[in-house]
Protein backbone atom coordinates (compact mmCIF):
# COMPACT_ATOMS: atom_id res chain seq x y z
CA UNK A 1 0.00 0.00 0.00
CA UNK A 2 2.65 2.47 1.03
CA UNK A 3 4.50 1.89 -2.21
CA UNK A 4 1.35 2.77 -4.15
CA UNK A 5 0.85 5.90 -2.10
CA UNK A 6 4.45 6.88 -2.64
CA UNK A 7 4.11 6.57 -6.39
CA UNK A 8 0.78 8.43 -6.48
CA UNK A 9 2.18 11.18 -4.31
CA UNK A 10 5.21 11.82 -6.44
CA UNK A 11 3.50 11.34 -9.77
CA UNK A 12 6.66 10.36 -11.64
CA UNK A 13 7.00 10.86 -15.38
CA UNK A 14 6.38 7.18 -16.19
CA UNK A 15 3.07 7.30 -14.31
CA UNK A 16 1.93 10.30 -16.32
CA UNK A 17 3.03 8.59 -19.52
CA UNK A 18 1.15 5.43 -18.50
CA UNK A 19 -2.03 7.40 -17.80
CA UNK A 20 -1.70 9.15 -21.16
CA UNK A 21 -1.22 5.81 -22.92
CA UNK A 22 -4.26 4.29 -21.22
CA UNK A 23 -6.39 7.28 -22.23
CA UNK A 24 -5.07 7.04 -25.77
CA UNK A 25 -5.86 3.33 -25.85
CA UNK A 26 -9.41 4.07 -24.69
CA UNK A 27 -9.70 6.72 -27.40
CA UNK A 28 -8.36 4.29 -29.99
CA UNK A 29 -10.88 1.60 -29.05
CA UNK A 30 -13.97 3.81 -29.49
CA UNK A 31 -14.48 3.18 -33.25
CA UNK A 32 -14.15 -0.56 -32.60
CA UNK A 33 -17.35 -0.46 -30.52
CA UNK A 34 -19.13 -0.56 -33.84
CA UNK A 35 -21.46 2.34 -33.24
CA UNK A 36 -21.25 5.48 -35.35
CA UNK A 37 -22.80 7.31 -32.42
CA UNK A 38 -19.74 6.76 -30.26
CA UNK A 39 -17.48 7.81 -33.12
CA UNK A 40 -19.43 11.04 -33.49
CA UNK A 41 -19.34 11.55 -29.72
CA UNK A 42 -15.58 11.02 -29.77
CA UNK A 43 -15.08 13.42 -32.68
CA UNK A 44 -17.12 16.11 -30.94
CA UNK A 45 -15.09 15.61 -27.81
CA UNK A 46 -11.72 15.81 -29.59
CA UNK A 47 -12.66 18.88 -31.64
CA UNK A 48 -14.26 20.83 -28.79
CA UNK A 49 -11.54 19.67 -26.42
CA UNK A 50 -8.98 21.23 -28.73
CA UNK A 51 -11.09 24.39 -28.96
CA UNK A 52 -11.40 24.63 -25.16
CA UNK A 53 -7.66 24.02 -24.71
CA UNK A 54 -6.83 26.75 -27.20
CA UNK A 55 -9.07 29.10 -25.21
CA UNK A 56 -7.13 28.10 -22.10
CA UNK A 57 -3.91 29.46 -23.59
CA UNK A 58 -5.36 32.97 -23.75
CA UNK A 59 -7.97 32.65 -20.97
CA UNK A 60 -6.33 30.45 -18.38
CA UNK A 61 -2.66 31.20 -18.85
CA UNK A 62 -2.74 34.83 -19.91
CA UNK A 63 -5.85 35.79 -17.94
CA UNK A 64 -7.80 37.06 -20.93
CA UNK A 65 -11.02 35.06 -21.23
CA UNK A 66 -12.26 35.35 -24.79
CA UNK A 67 -15.96 35.09 -25.53
CA UNK A 68 -15.23 34.89 -29.24
CA UNK A 69 -13.15 31.75 -29.53
CA UNK A 70 -15.74 29.78 -31.51
CA UNK A 71 -15.58 32.53 -34.13
CA UNK A 72 -12.11 31.28 -35.10
CA UNK A 73 -13.50 27.78 -35.37
CA UNK A 74 -16.04 29.35 -37.73
CA UNK A 75 -13.40 31.08 -39.84
CA UNK A 76 -11.56 27.76 -40.15
CA UNK A 77 -14.66 25.82 -41.20
CA UNK A 78 -15.99 28.53 -43.52
CA UNK A 79 -12.50 28.85 -44.97
CA UNK A 80 -12.42 25.27 -46.24
CA UNK A 81 -16.05 25.41 -47.36
CA UNK A 82 -15.44 28.57 -49.38
CA UNK A 83 -12.16 27.29 -50.81
CA UNK A 84 -13.73 24.02 -51.95
CA UNK A 85 -16.66 25.94 -53.43
CA UNK A 86 -14.20 27.97 -55.49
CA UNK A 87 -12.84 24.72 -56.83
CA UNK A 88 -9.58 24.80 -54.87
CA UNK A 89 -7.98 21.54 -53.84
CA UNK A 90 -8.56 20.32 -50.29
CA UNK A 91 -4.97 21.09 -49.29
CA UNK A 92 -5.21 24.61 -50.68
CA UNK A 93 -8.53 25.12 -48.94
CA UNK A 94 -7.09 24.06 -45.61
CA UNK A 95 -4.12 26.38 -46.14
CA UNK A 96 -6.46 29.20 -47.06
CA UNK A 97 -8.67 28.53 -44.02
CA UNK A 98 -5.77 28.59 -41.57
CA UNK A 99 -4.36 31.70 -43.22
CA UNK A 100 -7.75 33.39 -42.87
CA UNK A 101 -7.82 32.43 -39.19
CA UNK A 102 -4.37 33.88 -38.55
CA UNK A 103 -5.12 37.09 -40.47
CA UNK A 104 -8.42 37.53 -38.62
CA UNK A 105 -6.63 37.00 -35.30
CA UNK A 106 -3.86 39.43 -36.27
CA UNK A 107 -6.48 42.11 -37.00
CA UNK A 108 -8.79 41.38 -34.04
CA UNK A 109 -5.83 41.01 -31.72
CA UNK A 110 -4.71 44.56 -32.41
CA UNK A 111 -7.87 45.78 -30.71
CA UNK A 112 -8.39 43.01 -28.20
CA UNK A 113 -5.04 42.94 -26.40
CA UNK A 114 -5.16 46.66 -25.70
CA UNK A 115 -7.72 46.05 -23.01
CA UNK A 116 -8.02 43.64 -20.12
CA UNK A 117 -10.54 42.18 -17.72
CA UNK A 118 -14.22 42.54 -18.50
CA UNK A 119 -13.51 44.91 -21.40
CA UNK A 120 -11.61 42.14 -23.14
CA UNK A 121 -14.51 39.75 -22.59
CA UNK A 122 -16.99 42.19 -24.11
CA UNK A 123 -14.70 43.16 -26.96
CA UNK A 124 -14.06 39.54 -27.97
CA UNK A 125 -17.79 38.92 -27.70
CA UNK A 126 -18.35 41.78 -30.15
CA UNK A 127 -15.61 40.56 -32.50
CA UNK A 128 -17.09 37.07 -32.41
CA UNK A 129 -20.48 38.53 -33.27
CA UNK A 130 -18.92 40.28 -36.27
CA UNK A 131 -17.87 36.90 -37.65
CA UNK A 132 -21.29 35.49 -36.88
CA UNK A 133 -22.91 38.51 -38.54
CA UNK A 134 -20.78 38.08 -41.65
CA UNK A 135 -21.65 34.39 -41.80
CA UNK A 136 -25.32 35.23 -41.46
CA UNK A 137 -25.56 38.19 -43.80
CA UNK A 138 -22.75 37.98 -46.35
CA UNK A 139 -24.79 35.50 -48.32
CA UNK A 140 -22.71 35.52 -51.51
CA UNK A 141 -19.70 34.22 -49.60
CA UNK A 142 -21.13 32.34 -46.63
CA UNK A 143 -24.43 31.11 -47.97
CA UNK A 144 -26.17 33.01 -45.17
CA UNK A 145 -28.62 31.13 -43.05
CA UNK A 146 -28.35 28.05 -45.24
CA UNK A 147 -24.66 27.71 -44.56
CA UNK A 148 -22.18 26.09 -46.89
CA UNK A 149 -21.77 22.43 -47.68
CA UNK A 150 -18.29 20.95 -47.59
CA UNK A 151 -18.17 18.59 -50.54
CA UNK A 152 -16.13 15.76 -49.08
CA UNK A 153 -13.18 14.81 -46.97
CA UNK A 154 -9.80 14.72 -48.63
CA UNK A 155 -7.94 11.45 -48.60
CA UNK A 156 -4.65 11.16 -46.82
CA UNK A 157 -2.46 9.62 -49.48
CA UNK A 158 -3.85 6.11 -49.92
CA UNK A 159 -5.98 6.39 -46.78
CA UNK A 160 -9.63 7.15 -47.39
CA UNK A 161 -11.07 9.43 -44.73
CA UNK A 162 -14.66 9.24 -45.96
CA UNK A 163 -15.29 6.52 -43.44
CA UNK A 164 -16.03 8.21 -40.13
CA UNK A 165 -13.89 5.77 -38.14
CA UNK A 166 -10.91 6.53 -40.35
CA UNK A 167 -11.59 10.24 -39.99
CA UNK A 168 -11.79 9.76 -36.23
CA UNK A 169 -8.28 8.31 -36.14
CA UNK A 170 -7.03 11.13 -38.32
CA UNK A 171 -8.55 13.72 -35.94
CA UNK A 172 -7.10 11.84 -32.96
CA UNK A 173 -3.60 12.11 -34.42
CA UNK A 174 -3.97 15.84 -35.16
CA UNK A 175 -5.45 16.32 -31.69
CA UNK A 176 -2.51 14.61 -29.98
CA UNK A 177 -0.02 16.66 -32.00
CA UNK A 178 -1.82 19.89 -31.12
CA UNK A 179 -2.00 18.96 -27.43
CA UNK A 180 1.72 18.19 -27.37
CA UNK A 181 2.46 21.56 -28.97
CA UNK A 182 0.14 23.40 -26.58
CA UNK A 183 1.75 21.63 -23.64
CA UNK A 184 5.20 22.57 -24.91
CA UNK A 185 4.06 26.19 -25.24
CA UNK A 186 2.68 26.47 -21.71
CA UNK A 187 5.79 24.83 -20.27
CA UNK A 188 8.15 27.04 -22.25
CA UNK A 189 9.64 30.37 -21.08
CA UNK A 190 6.93 31.98 -23.22
CA UNK A 191 4.29 30.15 -21.18
CA UNK A 192 5.93 31.31 -17.96
CA UNK A 193 5.80 34.86 -19.29
CA UNK A 194 2.07 34.50 -19.95
CA UNK A 195 1.49 33.29 -16.40
CA UNK A 196 3.50 36.25 -15.12
CA UNK A 197 1.29 38.59 -17.14
CA UNK A 198 -1.81 36.97 -15.67
CA UNK A 199 -0.41 37.37 -12.15
CA UNK A 200 0.77 40.95 -12.41
CA UNK A 201 0.92 42.85 -15.65
CA UNK A 202 2.57 46.10 -14.47
CA UNK A 203 5.25 44.08 -12.72
CA UNK A 204 6.07 42.28 -15.96
CA UNK A 205 6.49 45.66 -17.63
CA UNK A 206 8.94 46.83 -15.03
CA UNK A 207 10.89 43.62 -15.50
CA UNK A 208 11.39 44.62 -19.12
CA UNK A 209 8.68 42.57 -20.86
CA UNK A 210 6.74 43.91 -23.82
CA UNK A 211 3.44 42.76 -22.33
CA UNK A 212 1.26 43.80 -25.27
CA UNK A 213 3.34 41.82 -27.75
CA UNK A 214 3.19 38.68 -25.61
CA UNK A 215 -0.60 39.00 -25.23
CA UNK A 216 -0.90 39.53 -28.98
CA UNK A 217 1.14 36.41 -29.74
CA UNK A 218 -0.87 34.35 -27.25
CA UNK A 219 -4.10 35.59 -28.84
CA UNK A 220 -2.97 34.65 -32.34
CA UNK A 221 -1.60 31.25 -31.31
CA UNK A 222 -4.82 30.44 -29.45
CA UNK A 223 -6.83 31.49 -32.50
CA UNK A 224 -4.69 29.30 -34.75
CA UNK A 225 -5.48 26.18 -32.73
CA UNK A 226 -9.16 27.13 -32.68
CA UNK A 227 -8.88 27.39 -36.44
CA UNK A 228 -7.39 23.91 -36.63
CA UNK A 229 -10.38 22.71 -34.59
CA UNK A 230 -12.57 24.55 -37.12
CA UNK A 231 -11.04 22.73 -40.08
CA UNK A 232 -11.53 19.39 -38.31
CA UNK A 233 -15.07 20.44 -37.40
CA UNK A 234 -15.89 21.37 -41.00
CA UNK A 235 -14.66 18.11 -42.45
CA UNK A 236 -16.48 16.24 -39.69
CA UNK A 237 -19.93 17.75 -40.32
CA UNK A 238 -19.32 18.39 -44.04
CA UNK A 239 -21.37 21.49 -43.48
CA UNK A 240 -21.03 24.84 -41.71
CA UNK A 241 -23.75 27.33 -40.81
CA UNK A 242 -23.92 30.45 -38.63
CA UNK A 243 -25.59 28.46 -35.83
CA UNK A 244 -22.29 26.72 -35.08
CA UNK A 245 -20.66 30.00 -34.15
CA UNK A 246 -23.52 31.92 -32.57
CA UNK A 247 -23.31 33.51 -29.16
CA UNK A 248 -24.39 30.33 -27.42
CA UNK A 249 -21.53 28.32 -28.88
CA UNK A 250 -18.98 30.98 -27.98
CA UNK A 251 -20.34 30.78 -24.45
CA UNK A 252 -20.18 26.99 -24.41
CA UNK A 253 -16.44 27.07 -25.05
CA UNK A 254 -15.95 29.31 -22.02
CA UNK A 255 -18.28 27.05 -20.05
CA UNK A 256 -16.13 24.03 -20.93
CA UNK A 257 -12.93 25.78 -19.91
CA UNK A 258 -14.29 27.18 -16.64
CA UNK A 259 -16.06 23.95 -15.72
CA UNK A 260 -12.86 21.99 -16.18
CA UNK A 261 -10.59 24.58 -14.61
CA UNK A 262 -8.80 27.43 -16.35
CA UNK A 263 -5.05 27.53 -16.57
CA UNK A 264 -4.47 23.79 -16.36
CA UNK A 265 -4.78 22.75 -20.04
CA UNK A 266 -6.21 19.37 -18.94
CA UNK A 267 -9.09 21.02 -17.12
CA UNK A 268 -10.72 22.49 -20.24
CA UNK A 269 -10.28 19.11 -21.92
CA UNK A 270 -12.15 17.48 -19.05
CA UNK A 271 -14.77 20.25 -19.18
CA UNK A 272 -15.36 19.63 -22.87
CA UNK A 273 -15.73 15.91 -22.18
CA UNK A 274 -18.45 16.62 -19.63
CA UNK A 275 -20.30 19.17 -21.77
CA UNK A 276 -20.11 17.09 -24.96
CA UNK A 277 -21.37 14.09 -23.01
CA UNK A 278 -24.29 16.08 -21.59
CA UNK A 279 -25.19 17.59 -24.95
CA UNK A 280 -24.89 14.47 -27.05
CA UNK A 281 -25.70 11.67 -24.67
CA UNK A 282 -27.80 12.91 -21.80
CA UNK A 283 -29.98 14.90 -24.21
CA UNK A 284 -31.28 11.59 -25.57
CA UNK A 285 -32.67 10.54 -22.22
CA UNK A 286 -33.32 13.78 -20.38
CA UNK A 287 -35.30 16.45 -22.09
CA UNK A 288 -34.15 19.09 -19.62
CA UNK A 289 -30.47 18.31 -20.04
CA UNK A 290 -29.69 22.04 -20.29
CA UNK A 291 -31.03 22.39 -16.76
CA UNK A 292 -28.78 19.56 -15.64
CA UNK A 293 -25.86 21.30 -17.31
CA UNK A 294 -26.77 24.53 -15.55
CA UNK A 295 -27.03 22.88 -12.15
CA UNK A 296 -23.66 21.15 -12.61
CA UNK A 297 -22.09 24.43 -13.61
CA UNK A 298 -23.49 26.27 -10.60
CA UNK A 299 -22.35 23.51 -8.25
CA UNK A 300 -18.86 23.48 -9.69
CA UNK A 301 -18.50 27.27 -9.56
CA UNK A 302 -19.79 27.33 -5.97
CA UNK A 303 -17.86 24.41 -4.54
CA UNK A 304 -14.87 24.05 -6.86
CA UNK A 305 -14.02 27.48 -8.24
CA UNK A 306 -10.85 25.99 -9.65
CA UNK A 307 -12.96 23.66 -11.78
CA UNK A 308 -13.30 19.89 -11.98
CA UNK A 309 -9.58 19.46 -12.57
CA UNK A 310 -8.81 21.43 -9.44
CA UNK A 311 -11.36 19.35 -7.53
CA UNK A 312 -9.77 16.10 -8.74
CA UNK A 313 -6.29 17.32 -7.82
CA UNK A 314 -7.45 18.27 -4.33
CA UNK A 315 -9.26 14.98 -3.88
CA UNK A 316 -6.12 13.14 -4.92
CA UNK A 317 -4.11 15.04 -2.38
CA UNK A 318 -6.65 14.41 0.35
CA UNK A 319 -6.64 10.69 -0.42
CA UNK A 320 -2.87 10.46 -0.31
CA UNK A 321 -2.89 12.24 3.00
CA UNK A 322 -5.69 10.06 4.31
CA UNK A 323 -3.93 6.87 3.31
CA UNK A 324 -0.90 8.36 4.92
CA UNK A 325 2.28 9.00 3.07
CA UNK A 326 4.72 6.41 4.42
CA UNK A 327 7.36 7.63 6.83
CA UNK A 328 10.54 8.82 5.29
CA UNK A 329 8.73 10.03 2.21
CA UNK A 330 8.82 13.74 1.82
CA UNK A 331 5.28 14.84 1.09
CA UNK A 332 4.55 16.50 -2.19
CA UNK A 333 5.33 20.18 -1.80
CA UNK A 334 1.87 21.16 -2.85
CA UNK A 335 0.33 19.45 0.15
CA UNK A 336 2.74 20.71 2.76
CA UNK A 337 1.38 23.55 4.81
CA UNK A 338 3.72 26.22 3.65
CA UNK A 339 2.10 29.59 4.01
CA UNK A 340 4.71 31.76 5.65
CA UNK A 341 3.48 34.32 8.16
CA UNK A 342 4.61 37.41 9.96
CA UNK A 343 5.28 35.18 12.96
CA UNK A 344 7.73 33.12 10.90
CA UNK A 345 9.72 36.26 10.26
CA UNK A 346 9.90 36.94 13.98
CA UNK A 347 11.22 33.48 14.71
CA UNK B 1 24.87 57.74 -13.31
CA UNK B 2 21.15 58.42 -13.05
CA UNK B 3 20.27 62.08 -13.40
CA UNK B 4 16.85 63.45 -12.58
CA UNK B 5 16.43 67.00 -13.76
CA UNK B 6 13.48 69.24 -12.91
CA UNK B 7 10.87 66.48 -13.15
CA UNK B 8 7.20 67.48 -12.94
CA UNK B 9 4.62 64.70 -12.63
CA UNK B 10 0.85 64.68 -12.22
CA UNK B 11 -1.20 61.84 -10.80
CA UNK B 12 -4.63 62.44 -12.27
CA UNK B 13 -5.50 66.01 -11.34
CA UNK B 14 -2.96 66.38 -8.57
CA UNK B 15 0.39 68.02 -9.17
CA UNK B 16 2.67 65.68 -7.25
CA UNK B 17 6.26 66.23 -8.32
CA UNK B 18 6.88 69.94 -8.70
CA UNK B 19 10.37 70.04 -10.12
CA UNK B 20 12.55 67.33 -8.59
CA UNK B 21 16.27 67.16 -9.36
CA UNK B 22 18.55 64.43 -8.04
CA UNK B 23 21.61 62.43 -8.97
CA UNK B 24 22.48 58.82 -8.27
CA UNK B 25 26.22 58.52 -8.94
CA UNK B 26 27.64 55.12 -9.93
CA UNK B 27 28.49 52.70 -7.18
CA UNK B 28 26.77 54.63 -4.44
CA UNK B 29 23.63 54.29 -2.42
CA UNK B 30 21.49 57.39 -2.65
CA UNK B 31 18.56 57.64 -0.30
CA UNK B 32 15.36 59.60 -0.70
CA UNK B 33 13.58 60.22 2.57
CA UNK B 34 10.21 61.81 3.17
CA UNK B 35 6.93 61.34 4.93
CA UNK B 36 3.90 59.68 3.49
CA UNK B 37 2.30 61.38 0.52
CA UNK B 38 5.26 63.57 -0.35
CA UNK B 39 5.76 62.03 -3.78
CA UNK B 40 8.38 59.35 -3.17
CA UNK B 41 6.52 56.55 -4.91
CA UNK B 42 5.45 58.92 -7.68
CA UNK B 43 9.10 59.65 -8.33
CA UNK B 44 9.81 55.93 -8.63
CA UNK B 45 6.83 55.57 -10.97
CA UNK B 46 8.13 58.46 -13.06
CA UNK B 47 11.57 56.87 -13.30
CA UNK B 48 10.07 53.58 -14.46
CA UNK B 49 7.77 55.32 -16.94
CA UNK B 50 4.64 54.13 -15.13
CA UNK B 51 3.65 57.75 -14.44
CA UNK B 52 5.52 59.61 -17.17
CA UNK B 53 6.63 63.10 -16.17
CA UNK B 54 4.96 66.04 -17.88
CA UNK B 55 8.20 67.95 -17.99
CA UNK B 56 11.82 67.40 -17.10
CA UNK B 57 14.51 64.90 -17.94
CA UNK B 58 15.60 61.54 -16.63
CA UNK B 59 18.91 60.33 -17.98
CA UNK B 60 20.85 57.14 -17.44
CA UNK B 61 24.51 57.59 -18.36
CA UNK B 62 23.48 60.55 -20.46
CA UNK B 63 20.76 58.66 -22.31
CA UNK B 64 17.27 60.12 -22.10
CA UNK B 65 14.73 57.77 -20.48
CA UNK B 66 11.70 60.06 -20.49
CA UNK B 67 9.17 59.09 -23.12
CA UNK B 68 10.19 55.44 -23.13
CA UNK B 69 7.80 52.63 -22.24
CA UNK B 70 8.29 50.95 -18.83
CA UNK B 71 9.61 47.76 -20.44
CA UNK B 72 12.15 49.74 -22.45
CA UNK B 73 13.29 51.58 -19.35
CA UNK B 74 13.69 48.24 -17.57
CA UNK B 75 15.76 46.97 -20.49
CA UNK B 76 18.00 50.05 -20.24
CA UNK B 77 18.93 48.89 -16.77
CA UNK B 78 16.53 50.16 -14.11
CA UNK B 79 15.62 47.36 -11.74
CA UNK B 80 12.70 47.95 -9.39
CA UNK B 81 11.94 46.47 -6.00
CA UNK B 82 8.36 47.73 -5.76
CA UNK B 83 6.61 48.99 -2.70
CA UNK B 84 4.47 46.21 -1.31
CA UNK B 85 6.83 43.66 -2.92
CA UNK B 86 4.35 42.34 -5.52
CA UNK B 87 5.95 38.99 -6.13
CA UNK B 88 4.06 36.78 -8.59
CA UNK B 89 1.76 34.90 -6.19
CA UNK B 90 0.98 31.87 -8.34
CA UNK B 91 4.50 31.32 -9.62
CA UNK B 92 7.11 29.45 -7.64
CA UNK B 93 10.06 31.26 -6.12
CA UNK B 94 12.32 29.89 -8.82
CA UNK B 95 9.89 30.87 -11.58
CA UNK B 96 9.70 34.38 -10.12
CA UNK B 97 13.46 34.63 -10.43
CA UNK B 98 13.81 32.97 -13.85
CA UNK B 99 11.15 35.27 -15.27
CA UNK B 100 13.19 38.28 -14.24
CA UNK B 101 16.49 36.91 -15.48
CA UNK B 102 18.05 39.15 -18.07
CA UNK B 103 21.48 39.81 -19.45
CA UNK B 104 23.00 43.01 -18.16
CA UNK B 105 22.06 45.97 -20.35
CA UNK B 106 25.48 47.57 -20.30
CA UNK B 107 27.52 45.55 -17.91
CA UNK B 108 26.56 45.28 -14.29
CA UNK B 109 26.39 48.36 -12.17
CA UNK B 110 28.73 46.65 -9.78
CA UNK B 111 31.13 45.48 -12.47
CA UNK B 112 31.13 42.07 -10.82
CA UNK B 113 29.82 38.70 -11.88
CA UNK B 114 26.34 38.61 -13.41
CA UNK B 115 23.44 37.88 -11.10
CA UNK B 116 21.98 34.42 -11.56
CA UNK B 117 20.00 31.92 -9.52
CA UNK B 118 23.06 30.67 -7.65
CA UNK B 119 24.21 34.12 -6.67
CA UNK B 120 20.75 35.16 -5.52
CA UNK B 121 20.36 31.94 -3.51
CA UNK B 122 23.77 32.63 -1.99
CA UNK B 123 22.67 35.91 -0.45
CA UNK B 124 19.14 34.63 0.31
CA UNK B 125 19.57 30.98 1.42
CA UNK B 126 15.92 30.96 2.54
CA UNK B 127 14.81 31.35 -1.03
CA UNK B 128 16.73 28.24 -2.04
CA UNK B 129 14.82 26.25 0.58
CA UNK B 130 11.57 27.71 -0.66
CA UNK B 131 12.30 27.56 -4.36
CA UNK B 132 9.37 25.25 -5.15
CA UNK B 133 6.89 27.26 -3.10
CA UNK B 134 4.59 29.75 -4.71
CA UNK B 135 5.20 33.45 -4.19
CA UNK B 136 1.88 33.76 -2.37
CA UNK B 137 2.95 31.15 0.16
CA UNK B 138 5.89 33.14 1.46
CA UNK B 139 6.05 35.29 4.56
CA UNK B 140 6.37 39.03 4.16
CA UNK B 141 10.09 38.89 4.84
CA UNK B 142 10.65 36.13 2.33
CA UNK B 143 8.60 38.00 -0.24
CA UNK B 144 10.79 41.05 0.27
CA UNK B 145 13.91 38.94 -0.25
CA UNK B 146 12.33 37.49 -3.38
CA UNK B 147 11.41 40.97 -4.65
CA UNK B 148 15.02 42.06 -4.18
CA UNK B 149 16.35 38.87 -5.75
CA UNK B 150 14.00 39.29 -8.68
CA UNK B 151 15.24 42.83 -9.32
CA UNK B 152 18.85 41.65 -9.09
CA UNK B 153 18.16 38.93 -11.67
CA UNK B 154 17.54 41.68 -14.22
CA UNK B 155 21.19 42.68 -13.69
CA UNK B 156 20.27 46.33 -13.26
CA UNK B 157 22.52 49.34 -13.72
CA UNK B 158 20.56 51.04 -10.97
CA UNK B 159 18.54 49.25 -8.33
CA UNK B 160 15.43 51.19 -7.27
CA UNK B 161 14.08 50.14 -3.90
CA UNK B 162 10.72 51.52 -2.86
CA UNK B 163 10.26 51.23 0.90
CA UNK B 164 11.84 47.81 1.31
CA UNK B 165 11.36 47.91 5.09
CA UNK B 166 7.63 48.60 5.00
CA UNK B 167 5.45 46.24 6.99
CA UNK B 168 8.24 43.90 8.04
CA UNK B 169 9.20 42.54 11.43
CA UNK B 170 12.13 44.44 12.98
CA UNK B 171 14.45 41.46 12.66
CA UNK B 172 13.71 41.30 8.92
CA UNK B 173 14.20 45.03 8.57
CA UNK B 174 17.69 44.49 9.94
CA UNK B 175 18.24 41.74 7.41
CA UNK B 176 17.12 44.08 4.61
CA UNK B 177 19.57 46.71 5.88
CA UNK B 178 22.35 44.13 5.83
CA UNK B 179 21.52 43.19 2.26
CA UNK B 180 21.52 46.82 1.14
CA UNK B 181 24.86 47.38 2.83
CA UNK B 182 26.30 44.30 1.17
CA UNK B 183 25.02 45.32 -2.27
CA UNK B 184 26.49 48.77 -1.78
CA UNK B 185 29.73 47.10 -0.73
CA UNK B 186 29.70 45.42 -4.14
CA UNK B 187 29.36 48.87 -5.73
CA UNK B 188 25.88 48.37 -7.09
CA UNK B 189 24.22 51.75 -7.70
CA UNK B 190 21.13 52.01 -5.51
CA UNK B 191 18.33 54.52 -5.19
CA UNK B 192 16.66 53.75 -1.90
CA UNK B 193 13.32 55.35 -1.09
CA UNK B 194 12.42 55.10 2.56
CA UNK B 195 10.19 56.37 5.28
CA UNK B 196 12.19 54.59 7.93
CA UNK B 197 14.92 57.04 8.88
CA UNK B 198 17.36 54.49 10.23
CA UNK B 199 17.13 52.15 7.25
CA UNK B 200 17.43 55.06 4.86
CA UNK B 201 20.44 56.62 6.46
CA UNK B 202 22.41 53.59 7.64
CA UNK B 203 23.69 52.60 4.21
CA UNK B 204 23.45 55.88 2.34
CA UNK B 205 26.24 57.83 0.71
CA UNK B 206 24.00 60.79 0.07
CA UNK B 207 20.53 61.68 1.30
CA UNK B 208 17.75 63.72 -0.31
CA UNK B 209 14.59 64.78 1.49
CA UNK B 210 11.39 65.16 -0.47
CA UNK B 211 8.54 67.27 0.85
CA UNK B 212 5.38 68.25 -1.02
CA UNK B 213 6.90 67.31 -4.35
CA UNK B 214 10.20 69.16 -4.10
CA UNK B 215 13.64 68.30 -2.75
CA UNK B 216 13.95 70.42 0.37
CA UNK B 217 17.31 69.25 1.63
CA UNK B 218 20.26 67.14 0.57
CA UNK B 219 23.55 66.23 2.15
CA UNK B 220 25.54 63.43 3.68
CA UNK B 221 24.06 61.15 6.35
CA UNK B 222 26.40 62.73 8.92
CA UNK B 223 25.14 66.21 8.07
CA UNK B 224 21.55 65.01 8.33
CA UNK B 225 22.28 63.39 11.67
CA UNK B 226 23.47 66.74 12.97
CA UNK B 227 20.64 68.77 11.44
CA UNK B 228 18.03 68.33 14.15
CA UNK B 229 15.70 71.01 12.75
CA UNK B 230 15.64 69.39 9.27
CA UNK B 231 14.86 65.99 10.75
CA UNK B 232 12.18 67.48 12.96
CA UNK B 233 10.50 69.55 10.26
CA UNK B 234 10.51 67.11 7.38
CA UNK B 235 10.80 63.67 8.88
CA UNK B 236 9.28 64.02 12.32
CA UNK B 237 12.18 62.36 14.10
Interface residues (C-beta under 8 A of the other chain):
Chain A: X189 X192 X193 X195 X196 X198 X199 X200 X202 X203 X204 X205 X206 X207 X208 X209 X210 X211 X333 X338 X339 X340 X341 X342 X344 X345 X346
Chain B: X48 X50 X69 X70 X71 X72 X74 X75 X80 X82 X86 X88 X89 X90 X91 X95 X98 X99 X100 X102 X130 X132 X133 X136 X137 X138 X139 X140 X141 X142 X150 X154 X168 X169 X171 X172
